[in-house]
Amino acid sequence: MPDNLKSAPDSEPPMARTVAKTRRVGGSLMVTIPKEVIEQEGIREGELVELEVRKAKRSFFGITPGIGPFTREDKMTDHD
């Protein structure tokens, strides 16, 4: 595994984990960081964040039981 993809050393606090749905923006795909993760990690606009990307696998119970589909309010209407 390349050095830049290895998991964080044991001395670092565990990273927040979440599942997010991709959305098309122009020719790219975008994911939104949930508010809970933003608050937990203290992330501010314009900061660099480290991402570990892996396609979620569905099980018999689904990826995240209890989380419904995106609503109209979830959809992005404007972006930079």
Beta strands, then each sheet from edge to edge (+ up, - down):
strand 1: 23-25
strand 2: 28-30
sheet 1: 1+ 2-
end
